[in-house]
Amino acid sequence: MSFSSDLAIAVSGSSPIETSNYVRHFLDEVLPAHISGPPSVTKEGQTCHVSATVFMDYVPLGIDFCVDVDQEGRTVVALKHPSQNDVIRFNRVFDRLVSFLQSSNLQVITSHKSNTGPARLIDDDFDFADDDMLMDDEPSWDDRVNSVQADLESNNITLRQEAVQDLARWVATEPKSHAAVAQGFVKFQFESTLLAGKTAPLAEIYPIASALQKMSRGVSSEATDVLSNSQLYAVLNNMKLTELPPLVARELSQALQGLSLWKAYSTGEKSTDKFGSNSTRCTDLDALEELTIEDEDDENSMVEDEQKFSSMSRQSSQKSGGKSPWEKVNTIADFLFGEPAAPEQ
């Protein structure tokens, strides 16, 4: 192989073309990723090269994927992390890919991990669950959200990106944060980032879109009320989502549907005024008809934190007794549109 890799794995029982399709499926549905341009394929079809921005814990990693044949005639998947600025998360992406290939009934022959430099994370996350923070004077979620305001308003792009990553991680792992983060989204005027559209840095707009999608589920009725009655919702309702990267458009389209359904429910509007009888998408989303979204509620695209988020959401609902407001909304949606398909396991 002429492709200089940091990590590589050899597989059997799959041709280079078949293996390339598995890699594309991994990037499309397993981890949040944005593929930069069409894949490069040789005339013989023996080599496929794909460059992608893969998000792990909302941190973007530039990774090159190459499927080739080695000197022994084996199909090899090689990964390269050019910047080598986040080796720990890069290795986690590799481990997830290996697990995915194995779950797809591909036989993993060998795997190789080269010396990719000192293992370190590129950011020190705001982890308020650390032992030294478990004190009586633990800051409130309002204080935590306000603590990142200076970074969000900074001209330093790295500080801004790390701040939105913190907000997105809090939303994904701590349902109690939703109300404060929603207030922060409105206060920090994130609609300006949405209005920037495809010119907005992917590292900023994707965490924002993902957090909006999660808060639109109604786990916190306060958060959903704040967002559905904000300028942020008005901007989202008039955006041309087809102009955005599919990764971002998918999250924002789901957020818009959730917020629109909640708004219709909470204001007593007739759902039929907002939704077609044969579709769960809002009429304002007609421009999305040409956008290919294979699975609009793909839980498998979430990282491990999503599992914790879902578990905590269920526990919160059980403790509150009876149905949460969002469960009532879902009951209405199920009546109007039919039972949703069960997520893939």
N, C-alpha and C positions, 0 to 999 in steps of 0.2 A: 504494500500500500504506500502510495506517495503522500497520503494525507497524514500530517504530523498530529498525533492525537495525545490528549492527556489521559483519557480513559477509553478502554475498548473492550468489547465482548464478542466472542465467536459463538455462532449458533449453527445448529444443524436442522435439516428437514425444511429449509425455507430458502428460496432463491433470493438474490439481491433485490429483485423487483418486489417480491412478496414481503420481504423484510422492510423495504422502504415504505410500503403501505402500512405496516404495523407502526413504524416510527411516526408517520403522519397521523395515524389514529391516536397515538399517544399524545402528540402535540395538540390535536384538535379537541380531545375529550377527557384526558386524564389530568393534565396540568394546564393552568391558564398560560397560553402562549400565543405570540403573534409571529407568524412566519413572514420573513422579509423577502418578498418576491417569490417567483416560481422556483421550484427545485431545479438544480442543474443535473442533467442526466447525459451520460455518454451515448454515442451512437449504438454501441454494443449493448446498452442497457445494463452494464455490469456495475456501474458506479452512479450513486445518487448523492448529491450534496445539498443540504438544506441549512440555512441560517435562520435562527429564531431568537426572539426575546422570550425567555421563560420566567414566569413569576413563581418564586418560592417564598412564602411568608410575605407576599406583596413586594418583595425585593426583586427587581429585574436583573436577569442574568443573560448576557449575550453568549449563546452557545451555537457552535457549528456541529451539525450531525452529518456523518458520511457513512454510507453503506457501500462496501466494496468486497472484493474477493482477495484473500491473502495468497501467499505462495503455495499453500497447501490446498487451495481450492475451496476453502471454507468461507462462508458469508460472515463478514465482520461488521459490526456497528461501532464506529469510533466517534467519540465526543471530544470537542476541544473548547476550552474556555479561554479565549484570547487574553482577556484582561487579567485573569487569575486574581481578581480582587475579592472573591468570596468563595473560597475553596470548599468550605464546609457545606454551603447550600448546593454548590455544584455537585459534590459527591452525593448529596441527598437526591438530586435529580437523577443521577446515574443509577442509584439504588432503586428508585421508583421505576425507571425504565427496565432494569433487569427483572424486577418483580412482575411488571406488565408483560414482558415477553414470555416469562415462564407461565403466567396465567393464561397466555394465548396458545399454550401447548407447544411452544418452541423449546427445543432442548438447548440449554445453555452449556456449551462445552467448556469454555474458559473465559475468565474475565481478567482484565489487567488494569491496574491503577499505577500510573507513573508518578514520579515526584512532581507534584504540581505546586511546590512552594509551601511556605508556612501556612498552616490552616488557621484561618481567622474569619470572623464575620466583619462585614464592612460597617456595621452600625451596632451601637449598644442600645438595644431596645429599651423603651420605658416599661420596665416590668414591675408594676406596683404590687405584684404578688410575692416579691422577694421577701426572705425572712426578716431582713432589716427594715422592711416597710410595714410589716404586720404589727402595727401599733395602734393605740387608741386614737391617735391624732392622724390616722391615715387620711389623705386628702380625698375630698369628694370628687365625683366624676366631673362636676362643673369645674373644679379647680384643675383637674388633670387636663381637661380639654383646653382650658384657658392657658395652661402652661406651655402649649405648643404654638400659641398665637404668634409670638415673635418669630419663630422659625417659618411659619406659614407665610408671613409677610416679608420674609427676608429676600434679598436679591440673590442670595446664594442658592442655586438650584439644588444642591445636595441637601441642604437643610430643609428646603421645602419638601423634597421627596421623602426624606426620612420622617417628617411630621405627618404627611398624609398616610404613610405606611403605618405609623403608630395608631392613627385614628381608625384605619381599616382593620388592623389587628384587634383593637379593642372591640369594635363592632362584631367581629367574627367570633370572639372568644368570651365576651362579657355582655350578655343581654342587658344587664343593668346600666350599661353605658349608653344605650341607644338614645334616650331622651336628651342627655347632655350633648352627645355628638350631633344629633339632629339640630339642636339649637346652635351648636358651633358651625355646622354647615351653612346655616342661614346667616349667622353673624359674620362669618368669614367671606361671605359672598362667593361661594364656589360656583355660582352660575357663570362667573366670568371665565372660569376654566372650561366649562361646558361650551360656552359661546365660542371659545377659541377653536373648538372642534378638532379637526385633524391636525391643526398646527400645535395643539397642546402636547406637551411631552407625554409619551405613553406611560412613563414611570409615575406621572402625577394623576392622569385622568383615569387610568384603570383602577387604582385603589379607591378613588372617589366613586366610580361607577359601581364597584363591587360593594362598597359600604352602603350606597343608596339602595341597591337591590336587596340587601339583607334587612335594612331598616324598613323597607316597604312591605315586609311580610306581616307587620302588625304585631310583632312580639311585644313591642311597647306601643300602646295606643297613643300615648303622648307624642312619641317620636313621629309616628305616622301622621297624626294630626298636624304637627308643626310643618312637616315636609309637604303635605298635600295642600296646605294653605299658604305656601311660600312662593316667592318669586322664582325660587329654584325649580319648583314644579311647573310654573308657567313657561319658563325657558325650556325645560325638558319636553313639555307638551308640544312645542313648536320647532323642535330640532329635526334636522334631516339626518336621521341616524344612519342611513345608508352610506353617508360620506365618512363615517368613522370606521376605525379598524373593527372587524367582526367581533373580536374579543370584547371590546368596549360596548359596541352596539347591542350585543346580546344582554349584557348586564343592565344597560340603561332601558332597553325595551321591556325587560321584566320589571324593573323598578317603576316605569311609567304605568304599566298594566296594574301593578299592585296598588300604587297610589291613586290611580283613577278609580279602581274598584272601591277602595276605602273612602274616597271622597264622595262617590255616589251613595254609598251606604250611610255615611255619617251625616250627609246633608239631606237624606230622604229623597234624593232624585230617583227617578225610575231607571233601573239598570238598562232597560231596553233603549233608552235615549243615548246611552254611551256605548253599548255593545251590540254586535250583530247576534242573531239567534244561532248562527252556526259557527261562531268563532269566539275565542276568549280574548282576542286582541281588540284594543280600542279602535274606534273609527279613525282617530287621529293618527293611527299607525299604518294607514294604507300605504304610505310610502315605503314601508318595510317589506312589501310583498316580494320584492326581488332579492331580499336579503336571505341567504340560506342559513338557517339556524336549525340544526338537526335535532337538538334537544333543548327546549327552552327552560327546562328545570333539571339540568344535569348535575346531580349532586356529586357525581364522580369527578367533576372538574374542580371541586374544592380540595384544598389541602387538609391535613389532619385536623387543623383547628376547627374546620367546619363540623366535624363529628362532635367535638366538644360543645360547640355552639348549639347544635340540634338537641343534644342531650340535656343541656341546661335549660333550653326553651321548654322542653317537655316537662322537666321537673318544676319549672315556674308555673306552668299551666295546671299541674296536678295540685300544687300547694294552694293555688288560688281558689280551687273548687269550681266545678261547672265548666262551661265553655268560656274561653277568652273571647274578646271582641273579634279577633281575627278568625277564630274558629267559626263564629257566627257568619262572618263574611264569606268564608269558604263554603259554609253550608248553602248560602244563597248562590254562590258561583256554581256549586255542584248541581243545584236544582236547575239553573239556567243552562249550563253548558255540558252537564254530564260529569261522571266521576273522572278525575284526572288519572292518567296512566301512572302505574307504580314506577318509581325510579329504579333504574338498573342497579343491580347489586354488584 
